[in-house]
Amino acid sequence: MFKHILAPLDGSTLAECVLPHVVAMAEACRARVTLLRVCECAHTAGRIPAVDPLDWEICKTEAQAYLERLAARLGEIDVPTECVVLEGQPAESVIQFVRDSGVDLVILSSHGASGLSRWNVSSVVQKIIYRAHVATMIVRAYQPAPLELTGLRYQRLLVPLDGSKRAECILPLATMLTNFHECQLLLTHVIPRPEMARRVPPSAEDNELADRITERNRQEAVEYFRHLRSSFPTDFETRLLINNDVAATLHTVAEEEHVDLVVLAAHGYSGQTRWPFGSVTTSFIAYGTTLLLIVQDLLPEEIKPTQAEEAAREYSGH
């Protein structure tokens, strides 16, 4: 599963809410951990950074000491940990480290030193999520955090599926976490009714057609779950729902079923490479309130850069 877990920290208590989850994932995957802190030194109004060597040394020394204190705590519970201090812009430095160091899981606090805000994730975290192109866990800093590093056990996992092989890429991970934490696994599939593009209200014939298609899809979903149950190595519960708003329905399920971890693929049936995440996953990033683990089903080179990224690359000369 995951072999190298990265936990970016900024020295704040909010950011440290990731540590119990870092331990839980490292123990489950037998992965090594890197704690990373970026020293953001002052810049001039131009493009060339103006770094005072003394300021940098002070920042680096304090950051290194901070990380080593945390690493010592992880070492006491046999979690192999490395400390890295970088200088630069936080999001860009983290993303580059992910690409250069073989990181395959980034665990992020939704908020850090800037404090809680009305946004569900901070701007730095959002940049990392959308450009790291690896598996990402988002810990909601506004939710109660475990007091101890050890002993965290997930109780109820929600895995949204849409019947596609792409979405199923999360099943090995979900199985491993379910077995390790001895928790309940809930597989959920939401069937939207087909849209009828008409200028007037649908006729009885239109509604009958929509009902037949919906029922056909429901039967397929029942058979899909039956097939999974016969081949899946772990016991699980299922929820099969019909609703036009797939994302909103999944949010409701997570809330009503008291889910403490949502595990989902970055994309489903669409497999749209124009964006790093599909619409359902994007909804959970922007509006979800539970712990979220996203598995990126696309390789980094398969995700097309945005026009803004291409323009920025051209502007910077890279």
C-alpha positions in Angstrom: 0.0 0.0 0.0 1.5 3.4 0.9 5.3 3.4 1.5 6.1 7.0 2.2 3.8 9.3 4.1 4.4 13.1 4.2 3.0 15.3 6.9 3.5 19.1 6.2 3.5 21.1 9.4 3.7 24.8 10.1 4.2 24.8 13.9 0.6 25.3 14.8 -1.5 23.2 17.0 -4.2 23.0 14.3 -1.7 21.5 11.9 -0.6 18.9 14.4 -4.1 17.4 14.4 -2.8 15.1 11.6 -0.3 13.3 13.8 -2.6 10.6 15.2 -3.7 9.9 11.7 -0.1 9.8 10.5 0.6 7.1 13.1 -2.6 5.2 12.3 -1.8 5.1 8.6 2.0 4.4 9.1 1.2 1.5 11.3 -1.4 0.1 9.0 0.8 0.4 5.9 4.2 -0.1 7.6 5.2 3.1 5.9 8.0 5.6 6.7 7.1 9.1 7.6 8.5 12.5 6.7 7.6 15.6 8.7 8.1 18.7 6.6 8.2 22.3 7.5 8.7 25.2 5.0 10.3 28.4 6.2 8.7 31.2 4.2 11.3 34.0 4.1 10.5 37.5 3.1 10.5 38.4 -0.6 11.0 41.6 -2.5 8.3 43.0 -4.7 10.1 41.4 -7.7 10.6 37.8 -8.6 14.0 37.4 -6.9 13.8 36.4 -3.2 15.6 38.5 -0.7 16.7 36.2 2.1 18.7 37.4 5.1 21.1 34.5 5.8 20.8 35.1 9.6 17.0 35.0 9.4 17.1 31.8 7.4 19.5 30.1 9.9 17.3 31.1 12.8 14.2 29.9 11.0 15.8 26.6 9.9 17.2 25.9 13.4 13.9 26.5 15.1 12.0 24.5 12.5 14.4 21.6 12.7 14.2 21.5 16.5 10.4 21.6 16.3 10.3 18.7 13.9 12.8 16.7 15.8 10.7 16.9 19.0 7.7 15.5 17.1 9.9 12.9 15.4 11.2 11.8 18.8 7.6 11.2 20.0 6.9 9.1 16.9 10.1 7.2 17.3 9.0 6.2 20.8 6.2 4.3 19.2 8.4 2.8 16.5 7.2 4.9 13.6 10.3 5.6 11.5 10.4 9.4 10.9 12.6 11.8 8.9 12.6 15.6 9.4 13.0 18.0 6.4 13.1 21.8 6.5 12.8 23.7 3.2 12.8 27.4 2.3 10.3 28.8 -0.1 6.6 29.2 -0.7 4.7 26.5 1.3 2.5 25.0 -1.3 5.0 25.0 -4.1 7.7 23.5 -1.8 5.5 20.7 -0.6 4.4 19.8 -4.1 8.0 19.7 -5.4 9.1 17.6 -2.4 6.2 15.1 -3.2 7.4 14.8 -6.8 11.1 14.5 -5.9 10.9 12.2 -2.9 8.5 9.4 -3.9 5.8 10.4 -1.5 2.6 8.4 -2.2 0.4 9.8 0.6 0.1 13.3 1.9 -1.8 13.9 5.2 -2.9 17.5 5.6 -4.7 19.5 8.2 -7.5 21.6 6.6 -6.2 24.6 8.5 -2.9 25.7 10.1 -1.1 28.8 11.4 -3.5 31.2 9.8 -6.3 29.8 12.0 -9.8 28.5 11.2 -11.7 30.3 8.5 -15.1 30.1 6.8 -13.4 28.1 4.0 -13.5 24.3 4.4 -9.8 24.1 3.6 -7.1 26.8 3.6 -5.7 28.2 0.4 -2.3 26.5 0.9 -3.9 23.1 1.5 -6.2 23.5 -1.5 -3.1 24.2 -3.7 -1.4 21.1 -2.5 -4.5 18.9 -2.9 -5.0 20.0 -6.5 -1.4 19.8 -7.7 0.3 17.0 -5.7 -1.4 14.3 -7.8 -0.9 11.6 -5.2 -3.2 10.1 -2.5 -4.3 12.7 0.0 -5.9 12.6 3.4 -7.6 15.7 4.7 -8.0 16.0 8.5 -10.7 18.5 9.5 -8.9 20.8 11.9 -12.3 22.1 13.2 -13.3 18.6 14.4 -12.3 17.2 17.8 -8.8 15.7 17.6 -7.5 12.6 19.6 -5.4 13.6 22.5 -2.9 10.8 22.1 -0.7 9.8 19.2 -1.5 6.1 19.5 -4.8 4.2 19.9 -6.7 5.9 17.1 -9.0 3.4 15.5 -11.5 4.2 12.7 -14.9 2.9 13.5 -17.0 3.2 10.3 -15.7 3.7 6.7 -17.8 5.0 3.8 -16.7 3.9 0.3 -18.8 5.5 -2.5 -18.8 3.4 -5.7 -20.4 4.0 -9.1 -19.9 0.5 -10.7 -16.7 1.6 -12.6 -13.4 -0.2 -12.4 -11.8 3.2 -11.9 -13.7 3.8 -8.6 -12.8 0.3 -7.5 -9.2 1.2 -7.2 -9.9 2.1 -3.5 -11.2 -1.3 -2.5 -7.8 -2.9 -1.7 -7.0 0.1 0.6 -10.5 0.0 2.1 -10.1 -3.7 2.8 -6.7 -3.2 4.5 -8.0 -0.4 6.7 -11.1 -2.3 7.6 -9.1 -5.4 8.7 -6.4 -3.4 10.5 -8.9 -1.2 12.4 -11.5 -4.0 12.8 -14.1 -1.5 11.7 -17.3 -1.5 9.7 -17.2 -1.0 6.0 -20.1 0.7 4.2 -20.2 0.5 0.4 -22.7 3.0 -1.2 -24.0 3.5 -4.7 -26.3 6.3 -5.6 -28.4 6.0 -8.8 -29.5 9.2 -10.4 -32.8 9.3 -12.4 -32.2 10.2 -16.0 -32.7 13.8 -16.9 -35.5 14.5 -19.4 -34.6 17.6 -21.5 -37.9 19.1 -22.3 -39.4 22.6 -22.3 -42.6 21.4 -20.8 -43.3 19.0 -17.9 -42.6 15.4 -18.7 -45.5 13.3 -20.0 -46.6 10.0 -18.5 -44.6 8.3 -21.2 -41.5 10.3 -20.3 -41.9 9.3 -16.6 -42.4 5.7 -17.5 -39.3 5.7 -19.6 -37.3 7.3 -16.8 -38.7 4.8 -14.3 -37.7 1.8 -16.6 -34.1 3.1 -17.0 -33.8 3.8 -13.2 -35.1 0.3 -12.4 -32.7 -1.2 -14.9 -29.8 0.7 -13.3 -31.0 -0.5 -9.9 -31.0 -4.1 -10.9 -27.5 -3.7 -12.3 -26.4 -2.1 -9.0 -27.9 -5.0 -7.0 -26.0 -7.5 -9.2 -22.8 -5.4 -8.9 -23.0 -5.6 -5.1 -23.8 -9.3 -5.3 -20.7 -9.9 -7.4 -18.6 -7.8 -4.9 -19.9 -9.8 -2.0 -19.0 -13.1 -3.6 -15.4 -12.0 -4.4 -14.6 -9.5 -1.6 -12.4 -10.8 1.2 -14.0 -8.6 3.9 -17.6 -8.4 5.1 -19.4 -5.1 4.4 -22.8 -3.3 4.5 -24.3 -1.7 1.4 -26.6 1.2 0.7 -28.3 1.5 -2.6 -30.1 4.8 -3.1 -31.9 6.6 -5.9 -31.5 10.4 -6.0 -30.7 13.0 -8.6 -28.0 14.7 -6.5 -25.3 12.0 -6.0 -22.9 14.2 -4.0 -25.5 15.6 -1.6 -26.9 12.1 -1.0 -23.4 10.8 -0.1 -22.9 13.7 2.3 -26.2 12.7 3.9 -25.2 9.1 4.2 -21.9 10.1 5.8 -23.7 12.2 8.4 -26.6 9.8 9.1 -24.4 6.7 9.3 -21.9 8.4 11.7 -19.0 7.7 9.3 -15.6 8.8 10.6 -13.6 8.2 7.4 -14.7 8.6 3.7 -12.4 6.7 1.2 -13.0 7.5 -2.4 -11.3 7.5 -5.8 -10.4 10.8 -7.4 -12.5 9.9 -10.4 -15.4 7.6 -11.3 -17.0 6.6 -14.5 -16.0 9.9 -16.3 -12.3 9.5 -15.7 -12.0 13.1 -16.9 -8.3 13.9 -17.2 -8.9 17.6 -17.6 -9.3 17.9 -13.8 -7.5 16.1 -10.9 -10.8 15.2 -9.3 -14.3 14.4 -10.4 -17.4 16.3 -9.2 -18.2 14.0 -6.3 -14.7 14.1 -4.9 -14.5 17.8 -5.4 -17.7 18.2 -3.4 -16.2 16.2 -0.5 -13.1 18.4 -0.5 -15.0 21.6 -0.6 -18.0 20.7 1.6 -17.3 17.5 3.5 -16.9 17.5 7.3 -15.5 14.1 7.9 -12.0 12.7 7.6 -11.3 12.2 3.9 -8.9 9.9 2.1 -8.6 10.3 -1.7 -6.8 7.8 -3.9 -5.6 9.4 -7.2 -6.5 6.9 -9.9 -4.6 8.8 -12.6 -0.8 9.0 -13.1 0.6 12.5 -12.8 1.4 12.6 -16.5 -2.3 11.7 -17.3 -3.6 14.8 -15.6 -3.7 17.7 -18.0 -2.2 21.0 -16.6 -4.6 23.9 -16.4 -4.2 27.0 -18.6 -3.1 28.8 -15.5 -0.4 26.3 -14.8 0.8 26.4 -18.4 0.8 30.2 -18.3 2.7 30.3 -15.0 5.3 27.8 -16.3 5.8 29.9 -19.4 6.0 33.1 -17.4 8.6 31.7 -15.0 10.7 30.4 -17.8 10.4 26.7 -16.9 
